[in-house]
Amino acid sequence: MLYTEHLSFRELDRLMRSVPNFAPRSHGIVLIRKREYTAKDCDCRYCPHYSGRRKTACALDRCDCVAERIIAGAATYRETIAETMSVIRHAPLVRRINQLLKESEETPMNYRNEKHRIVFAETIKYLNQKNKALMSALYLLTADFMLWRCVKYAAVNNVICFEQVHLRGTNTNSYPLFCAAKDMYLGTKHLTVSDLADTELISPKTFSLICNAMAIRRFGLGAIQYEERNIQK
Protein backbone atom coordinates (compact mmCIF):
# COMPACT_ATOMS: atom_id res chain seq x y z
CA MET A 1 0.00 0.00 0.00
CA LEU A 2 1.27 3.47 -0.90
CA TYR A 3 0.35 6.48 1.19
CA THR A 4 0.73 8.85 -1.72
CA GLU A 5 -0.14 8.71 -5.39
CA HIS A 6 2.25 11.47 -6.41
CA LEU A 7 5.18 10.04 -8.33
CA SER A 8 7.72 12.47 -6.89
CA PHE A 9 7.00 11.17 -3.34
CA ARG A 10 6.98 7.46 -4.08
CA GLU A 11 10.68 6.95 -3.23
CA LEU A 12 10.31 8.85 0.03
CA ASP A 13 7.27 6.74 0.84
CA ARG A 14 9.24 3.52 0.30
CA LEU A 15 12.02 4.81 2.57
CA MET A 16 9.55 5.59 5.36
CA ARG A 17 8.12 2.06 5.18
CA SER A 18 11.51 0.29 5.20
CA VAL A 19 12.99 -1.46 8.26
CA PRO A 20 15.20 0.96 10.32
CA ASN A 21 18.99 0.48 10.40
CA PHE A 22 19.00 -1.89 7.42
CA ALA A 23 20.64 -1.18 4.07
CA PRO A 24 18.07 -0.75 1.30
CA ARG A 25 17.55 -3.66 -1.04
CA SER A 26 19.41 -3.45 -4.35
CA HIS A 27 18.38 -4.93 -7.66
CA GLY A 28 20.79 -7.88 -7.24
CA ILE A 29 23.11 -9.42 -9.79
CA VAL A 30 21.85 -11.24 -12.83
CA LEU A 31 24.06 -14.11 -14.00
CA ILE A 32 23.61 -15.10 -17.63
CA ARG A 33 25.26 -18.35 -18.71
CA LYS A 34 25.02 -19.71 -22.23
CA ARG A 35 23.49 -23.18 -22.21
CA GLU A 36 25.69 -25.94 -23.57
CA TYR A 37 23.50 -28.46 -25.33
CA THR A 38 24.21 -32.18 -25.25
CA ALA A 39 23.57 -34.72 -27.98
CA LYS A 40 20.53 -35.91 -26.00
CA ASP A 41 19.09 -32.38 -25.92
CA CYS A 42 19.42 -32.19 -29.72
CA ASP A 43 17.55 -35.41 -30.47
CA CYS A 44 15.48 -34.72 -33.59
CA ARG A 45 12.48 -36.52 -32.07
CA TYR A 46 11.98 -33.54 -29.74
CA CYS A 47 11.70 -31.11 -32.67
CA PRO A 48 8.21 -29.95 -33.80
CA HIS A 49 9.33 -30.46 -37.42
CA TYR A 50 10.13 -34.13 -36.88
CA SER A 51 7.80 -36.29 -38.98
CA GLY A 52 8.92 -39.73 -37.87
CA ARG A 53 9.44 -40.99 -41.40
CA ARG A 54 12.57 -42.99 -42.13
CA LYS A 55 13.75 -41.10 -45.24
CA THR A 56 12.22 -37.68 -44.62
CA ALA A 57 12.33 -37.41 -40.84
CA CYS A 58 12.56 -33.60 -40.98
CA ALA A 59 9.97 -31.46 -42.70
CA LEU A 60 12.49 -28.67 -43.28
CA ASP A 61 15.00 -28.41 -46.13
CA ARG A 62 17.58 -27.11 -43.64
CA CYS A 63 17.56 -27.73 -39.91
CA ASP A 64 16.96 -24.56 -37.88
CA CYS A 65 19.19 -25.88 -35.09
CA VAL A 66 21.98 -27.32 -37.21
CA ALA A 67 24.73 -25.24 -35.56
CA GLU A 68 23.65 -26.29 -32.05
CA ARG A 69 23.42 -29.93 -33.15
CA ILE A 70 26.92 -29.85 -34.68
CA ILE A 71 28.42 -28.32 -31.53
CA ALA A 72 26.70 -30.97 -29.41
CA GLY A 73 27.92 -33.79 -31.65
CA ALA A 74 24.39 -34.69 -32.78
CA ALA A 75 24.50 -33.79 -36.48
CA THR A 76 25.36 -36.05 -39.39
CA TYR A 77 28.59 -35.82 -41.37
CA ARG A 78 26.68 -34.43 -44.37
CA GLU A 79 25.08 -31.70 -42.26
CA THR A 80 28.39 -30.76 -40.67
CA ILE A 81 30.37 -30.42 -43.89
CA ALA A 82 27.49 -28.79 -45.79
CA GLU A 83 27.01 -26.17 -43.07
CA THR A 84 30.76 -25.54 -42.77
CA MET A 85 31.14 -25.04 -46.52
CA SER A 86 27.83 -23.22 -47.08
CA VAL A 87 29.52 -19.87 -47.74
CA ILE A 88 31.77 -21.23 -50.52
CA ARG A 89 30.80 -20.17 -54.04
CA HIS A 90 33.87 -21.42 -55.96
CA ALA A 91 32.31 -23.90 -58.42
CA PRO A 92 35.25 -26.38 -58.67
CA LEU A 93 35.54 -26.56 -54.89
CA VAL A 94 31.77 -26.97 -54.49
CA ARG A 95 31.90 -29.90 -56.91
CA ARG A 96 34.70 -31.51 -54.92
CA ILE A 97 32.79 -31.05 -51.66
CA ASN A 98 29.71 -32.68 -53.19
CA GLN A 99 31.86 -35.56 -54.39
CA LEU A 100 33.31 -35.94 -50.88
CA LEU A 101 29.82 -36.08 -49.38
CA LYS A 102 28.72 -38.66 -51.91
CA GLU A 103 31.73 -40.89 -51.24
CA SER A 104 31.38 -40.52 -47.46
CA GLU A 105 27.72 -41.50 -47.15
CA GLU A 106 28.53 -45.03 -46.02
CA THR A 107 31.67 -44.43 -43.91
CA PRO A 108 32.29 -40.80 -42.93
CA MET A 109 35.94 -40.26 -41.98
CA ASN A 110 36.48 -38.35 -38.76
CA TYR A 111 40.15 -39.40 -38.41
CA ARG A 112 42.80 -40.54 -40.86
CA ASN A 113 43.19 -43.82 -38.99
CA GLU A 114 43.08 -45.21 -35.46
CA LYS A 115 46.59 -43.97 -34.71
CA HIS A 116 45.55 -40.43 -35.64
CA ARG A 117 42.61 -40.65 -33.22
CA ILE A 118 44.80 -41.88 -30.35
CA VAL A 119 47.58 -39.32 -30.89
CA PHE A 120 45.11 -36.44 -31.21
CA ALA A 121 43.22 -37.49 -28.06
CA GLU A 122 46.44 -37.76 -26.06
CA THR A 123 47.72 -34.43 -27.37
CA ILE A 124 44.64 -32.39 -26.43
CA LYS A 125 43.91 -34.14 -23.11
CA TYR A 126 45.33 -31.33 -20.96
CA LEU A 127 44.87 -28.45 -23.41
CA ASN A 128 42.11 -25.87 -23.78
CA GLN A 129 39.61 -27.78 -25.90
CA LYS A 130 37.43 -24.69 -26.22
CA ASN A 131 40.15 -23.09 -28.35
CA LYS A 132 38.81 -23.98 -31.80
CA ALA A 133 41.80 -22.61 -33.71
CA LEU A 134 44.20 -24.70 -31.61
CA MET A 135 42.08 -27.86 -31.88
CA SER A 136 41.70 -27.59 -35.66
CA ALA A 137 45.45 -27.09 -36.16
CA LEU A 138 46.39 -29.99 -33.88
CA TYR A 139 43.85 -32.21 -35.61
CA LEU A 140 45.72 -31.72 -38.89
CA LEU A 141 49.23 -31.84 -37.46
CA THR A 142 48.63 -35.14 -35.65
CA ALA A 143 47.21 -36.77 -38.80
CA ASP A 144 50.70 -37.35 -40.22
CA PHE A 145 53.30 -39.13 -38.08
CA MET A 146 56.36 -37.51 -39.70
CA LEU A 147 54.75 -34.07 -39.61
CA TRP A 148 53.80 -34.39 -35.94
CA ARG A 149 57.33 -35.51 -35.08
CA CYS A 150 58.60 -32.19 -36.48
CA VAL A 151 55.93 -30.04 -34.84
CA LYS A 152 55.14 -31.51 -31.42
CA TYR A 153 58.04 -29.80 -29.63
CA ALA A 154 56.74 -26.42 -30.84
CA ALA A 155 53.20 -27.12 -29.56
CA VAL A 156 53.18 -26.57 -25.80
CA ASN A 157 50.97 -24.80 -23.25
CA ASN A 158 48.08 -24.13 -25.65
CA VAL A 159 50.42 -22.43 -28.13
CA ILE A 160 51.88 -23.57 -31.45
CA CYS A 161 55.10 -21.74 -32.38
CA PHE A 162 55.16 -22.34 -36.13
CA GLU A 163 58.29 -20.22 -36.53
CA GLN A 164 60.23 -22.88 -34.59
CA VAL A 165 59.15 -25.72 -36.90
CA HIS A 166 61.61 -27.16 -39.42
CA LEU A 167 60.05 -29.76 -41.70
CA ARG A 168 62.36 -32.70 -42.31
CA GLY A 169 61.59 -36.12 -43.72
CA THR A 170 57.97 -35.28 -44.58
CA ASN A 171 56.13 -36.35 -47.74
CA THR A 172 54.01 -34.54 -50.32
CA ASN A 173 50.85 -34.95 -48.23
CA SER A 174 52.46 -33.44 -45.13
CA TYR A 175 52.96 -29.95 -46.53
CA PRO A 176 49.26 -29.24 -47.37
CA LEU A 177 48.34 -30.40 -43.86
CA PHE A 178 50.97 -28.10 -42.36
CA CYS A 179 49.84 -25.12 -44.47
CA ALA A 180 46.16 -25.71 -43.64
CA ALA A 181 46.96 -26.00 -39.92
CA LYS A 182 48.93 -22.76 -40.05
CA ASP A 183 46.10 -20.98 -41.90
CA MET A 184 43.49 -22.06 -39.36
CA TYR A 185 45.67 -21.18 -36.38
CA LEU A 186 47.20 -17.90 -37.56
CA GLY A 187 44.67 -16.77 -40.17
CA THR A 188 47.27 -16.86 -42.95
CA LYS A 189 46.43 -17.73 -46.57
CA HIS A 190 48.90 -20.35 -47.71
CA LEU A 191 46.15 -22.46 -49.30
CA THR A 192 43.56 -20.93 -51.61
CA VAL A 193 40.16 -22.27 -52.66
CA SER A 194 41.72 -23.15 -56.01
CA ASP A 195 44.39 -25.21 -54.21
CA LEU A 196 41.70 -27.08 -52.27
CA ALA A 197 39.81 -27.83 -55.48
CA ASP A 198 42.94 -29.24 -57.16
CA THR A 199 42.78 -33.04 -56.91
CA GLU A 200 46.41 -33.41 -57.99
CA LEU A 201 47.75 -30.98 -55.39
CA ILE A 202 45.65 -32.26 -52.48
CA SER A 203 44.72 -35.93 -52.27
CA PRO A 204 41.13 -37.00 -51.43
CA LYS A 205 42.07 -38.18 -47.92
CA THR A 206 43.99 -34.97 -47.19
CA PHE A 207 41.06 -32.93 -48.50
CA SER A 208 38.68 -34.79 -46.21
CA LEU A 209 40.91 -34.07 -43.21
CA ILE A 210 41.10 -30.39 -44.10
CA CYS A 211 37.30 -30.22 -44.38
CA ASN A 212 36.99 -31.82 -40.94
CA ALA A 213 39.48 -29.32 -39.52
CA MET A 214 37.50 -26.45 -41.01
CA ALA A 215 34.41 -27.79 -39.25
CA ILE A 216 36.33 -27.95 -35.96
CA ARG A 217 37.55 -24.39 -36.51
CA ARG A 218 33.96 -23.21 -36.84
CA PHE A 219 32.01 -25.45 -34.45
CA GLY A 220 34.53 -27.10 -32.12
CA LEU A 221 35.25 -30.77 -31.42
CA GLY A 222 31.59 -31.73 -31.68
CA ALA A 223 32.07 -31.54 -35.46
CA ILE A 224 34.02 -34.84 -35.49
CA GLN A 225 32.14 -36.76 -32.82
CA TYR A 226 30.27 -38.94 -35.28
CA GLU A 227 30.04 -41.86 -32.90
CA GLU A 228 27.36 -39.98 -30.95
CA ARG A 229 25.20 -39.32 -34.00
CA ASN A 230 22.41 -41.84 -33.92
CA ILE A 231 19.71 -39.77 -35.58
CA GLN A 232 19.97 -39.75 -39.37
CA LYS A 233 17.90 -37.37 -41.45
Stockholm file with secondary structure:
# STOCKHOLM 1.0

chainA/1-233         MLYTEHLSFRELDRLMRSVPNFAPRSHGIVLIRKREYTAKDCDCRYCPHYSGRRKTACALDRCDCVAERIIAGAATYRETIAETMSVIRHAPLVRRINQLLKESEETPMNYRNEKHRIVFAETIKYLNQKNKALMSALYLLTADFMLWRCVKYAAVNNVICFEQVHLRGTNTNSYPLFCAAKDMYLGTKHLTVSDLADTELISPKTFSLICNAMAIRRFGLGAIQYEERNIQK
#=GR chainA/1-233 SS CCSCCCGGGHHHHHHHTSCTTSCCCCCCCCCCCCCCCCTTTTCGGGSTTBCCCSSCCBSSSSCTTHHHHHHTTCSCHHHHHHHHTTTCCCHHHHHHHHHHHHHTSSSCCSSSSHHHHHHHHHHHTTSCTTCHHHHHHHHHHTTSHHHHHHHGGGEETTEECGGGCCCCSCCTTHHHHHHHHHHHHHCCCSSCHHHHHCTTTSCHHHHHHHHHHHHHHHHCGGGGCGGGCCCCC
#=GC SS_cons         CCSCCCGGGHHHHHHHTSCTTSCCCCCCCCCCCCCCCCTTTTCGGGSTTBCCCSSCCBSSSSCTTHHHHHHTTCSCHHHHHHHHTTTCCCHHHHHHHHHHHHHTSSSCCSSSSHHHHHHHHHHHTTSCTTCHHHHHHHHHHTTSHHHHHHHGGGEETTEECGGGCCCCSCCTTHHHHHHHHHHHHHCCCSSCHHHHHCTTTSCHHHHHHHHHHHHHHHHCGGGGCGGGCCCCC
//
